[in-house]
């Protein structure tokens, strides 16, 4: 995933993975695949990447339109925010 935020490029393919968590779960009977990861760019900037995908398509029975919703988000983080976030997760760097 690649995003430009405030003139800085955040790209998971060109950054170092620091933390990964598969937090898949079931909400309201719908199985959802969620991944949170923290990355460090070559320039030393950190960012949180959040991906969420339903494991299967759901359809509205009246309109027959797909209800599949996915989200992909990148949030820049300062180093102190990375430390605080990891402490809250009770995990350590890779």
C-alpha positions as CSV (number, residue, x, y, z in Angstrom):
1,X,0.0,0.0,0.0
2,X,1.2,3.5,-0.8
3,X,-0.1,6.8,0.3
4,X,1.3,10.4,0.2
5,X,0.3,12.4,3.3
6,X,1.4,16.0,3.8
7,X,4.0,15.6,1.1
8,X,5.6,12.4,2.5
9,X,5.4,9.0,0.8
10,X,4.4,6.0,3.0
11,X,4.9,2.8,1.0
12,X,4.8,-0.7,2.6
13,X,6.8,-2.2,-0.3
14,X,9.8,0.2,0.3
15,X,9.6,0.3,4.1
16,X,10.8,-2.0,7.0
17,X,8.1,-3.9,8.8
18,X,8.5,-3.3,12.6
19,X,5.3,-5.0,13.9
20,X,2.5,-7.2,12.6
21,X,-0.7,-8.3,14.2
22,X,-3.5,-10.5,12.6
23,X,-6.6,-9.5,14.6
24,X,-9.2,-11.4,12.5
25,X,-12.5,-11.8,14.3
26,X,-16.2,-12.1,13.8
27,X,-18.5,-9.1,14.3
28,X,-22.3,-9.4,14.1
29,X,-21.9,-12.8,12.5
30,X,-19.6,-11.5,9.7
31,X,-16.1,-12.9,9.7
32,X,-13.6,-10.1,9.2
33,X,-9.9,-10.2,8.3
34,X,-8.0,-7.3,10.0
35,X,-4.3,-6.6,10.0
36,X,-2.4,-3.9,11.9
37,X,1.2,-3.3,11.1
38,X,3.8,-0.6,11.9
39,X,6.4,0.3,9.3
40,X,9.6,2.5,9.2
41,X,10.4,4.3,6.0
42,X,14.0,4.7,4.6
43,X,13.9,8.3,5.9
44,X,13.1,7.0,9.4
45,X,9.4,8.0,9.5
46,X,7.0,5.5,11.1
47,X,3.4,4.7,10.1
48,X,0.6,2.5,11.1
49,X,-1.1,0.5,8.3
50,X,-4.6,-0.9,8.9
51,X,-6.2,-3.3,6.5
52,X,-9.7,-4.7,6.9
53,X,-11.5,-7.1,4.5
54,X,-14.6,-9.3,5.0
55,X,-13.7,-12.9,4.3
56,X,-16.7,-13.3,2.0
57,X,-19.1,-11.1,0.1
58,X,-22.5,-10.4,1.6
59,X,-25.4,-9.3,-0.6
60,X,-28.5,-7.1,0.1
61,X,-31.4,-9.4,-0.6
62,X,-33.6,-6.6,-1.9
63,X,-31.1,-4.8,-4.2
64,X,-28.8,-7.7,-4.9
65,X,-25.8,-5.3,-4.5
66,X,-22.7,-6.4,-2.8
67,X,-22.3,-5.2,0.8
68,X,-18.6,-6.0,0.9
69,X,-16.7,-3.2,2.7
70,X,-13.0,-3.0,3.0
71,X,-10.7,-0.3,4.3
72,X,-7.0,0.4,3.9
73,X,-5.6,3.2,6.0
74,X,-2.1,4.6,6.7
75,X,-1.5,6.9,9.7
76,X,1.9,8.6,10.2
77,X,3.3,8.1,13.7
78,X,6.0,9.9,15.7
79,X,8.5,7.5,17.4
80,X,7.0,8.2,20.9
81,X,3.6,7.2,19.5
82,X,5.0,4.0,18.1
83,X,6.4,3.1,21.6
84,X,3.1,4.0,23.3
85,X,1.1,2.0,20.7
86,X,3.3,-1.1,21.1
87,X,3.1,-0.8,24.9
88,X,-0.6,-0.7,24.7
89,X,-0.5,-3.8,22.4
90,X,1.7,-5.6,24.9
91,X,4.0,-6.7,22.0
92,X,7.5,-6.0,20.9
93,X,9.2,-5.1,17.6
94,X,10.0,-7.9,15.2
